[in-house]
């Protein structure tokens, strides 16, 4: 796949299918190989430097404890509201009514 993708033919696909690979699995494998090849070529051509060992260690720890991605802010906010309930006013009904009546007298 990486050396010469044009050499892959129907015979190769048939061998993979006989080994139990579905069309979806073959598509996914080809996509992953293609993307890694692209990224490797891009990194080599642009001179992107490798991370130091500590960077890999920190990244591994973060992935092990937090996963690949945190929840989107909107989902976190919605869950926070659900778990704590809507914010309630600290003013009593009488205080609100009094404030309304003062406003109406000024008008």
Beta strands, then each sheet from edge to edge (+ up, - down):
end
